[in-house]
Amino acid sequence: MLDGAVLTEAQEQLARAVLEVVLLVGLPPYNIEAAADGEEAGVGLAPVPGLRHALRVLWRQDATAALHLSAELVHAQQAAMHQALRTILSAHRFWVEDGPAGEAPVVLGRTRPGVT
């Protein structure tokens, strides 16, 4: 969880399922202890204000590596990773809220209503 957020029970269950997929595809989860050492690359989860069952899935780039890149390239990489996360989560049949390409996806549930 990012920023020590408190989750509802439904969000905790969803977080476990999302983390399982993140690990399955080989992406590192965000690690608060590594972030303290300046190595903060990984997938983080955050609650969505007003949506007690949803989670935002964010890619956290390594801040040290980003120092050596242009702002445009950092933004492009961030957008590409968010799009990749959206695609991965959708492929694993999570209900992902429609949103602009490159924006951190919001996961609303394990499956879209009406899909088995």
N, C-alpha and C positions, 0 to 999 in steps of 0.2 A: 504494500500500500504506500502511496505517496503521501508525504506530509502527515503521517500518523493518523490518517482518517479512521473514523469509527464506522463500521458497516452494519447494515441490517443483516438478519439471518439469510435472507434471500440473496443479498449481495455477496455474503461470504461463500455460499454454495456456488454462485456464478463465478466468483474469483478463483475457486479451486478448479473449476472446469476450464476456465480460460488459461490458468497457469499450466494445467496438464497439456493443453494444446501447444502453448508457447514452448514448453520443454520438449514436446514430441517433435516439433519442427526444428529444434536446435537453437532457438533464440535464448539469450540469457535473460533471466528475470532481473529487474532492478534490485540492487543490493545496497541497502542503506549504509552498511559498514564499508563497502568498497567506495561508495560515494564520499564518505568522510576522507578517504585517501585520494580523492580526485578522479577516481575511475567510476564514472557513473553511467556507462552505457548499459542499456537493458530495457526490458518492457516493464512499465509500471502501470498500476491500476489506481483509479480514483473514482469516488462516488460522483454522481451527477446530481447537482442541486435540483430538487423537485421530482426526481425519479428514484424512488426508494428500492427499485428492483434492478436498476441499470448501473453499469460501470463504464467509464471512459478508459480506453486502452491506449497508453502513450508510449512512444519510443523516446528514451532519454539518451541523447548522444553523449559521448565522452567529451567533457568540456575541454580537456587538455588537447585532444586531437582537433577539436573545432577551432582552437586558437590559431592553427596553421592554415586555415581555409578561409576563403572569402565568405562574407555574410550570405551572398547569393547561393553559394555551393552548400553551405550549412543548411539553409532553408530548403533547397532542393532535396538534399539527403533526408531531412526530416519528413518532408512531404512524401517522398518515395517509400520510406519505412512505414508511415501511417497507411499509405495505400496498400502496401504489402500485408500489413496486419489486417486490414479490412478484407482483403482477398482470402487470406488464410482462415480467418474466423468464419467467413461466409462459406468457404469450402468445407469447413467442419460443422456446418449446419447451425451456426449461431445466428440468432436474429440480430442483425446489425442495422442500426438506424441509418436511413439514407442521409447522406451529407456530402458536402463538397469533397472532391478528390483531394487527397493530401491532408485532410483534417483528421485528427485522432478519432478513430471510430468509437461509437457508443454502442455497447452490447446491451440489448434489452432482454435477452433470454437465451436459453440453450437451443431452442428451435423456434422458427417463425410460426405463429398460430396457423393451424391448418396444414402444417407440414409434419410428416412423421418420419 
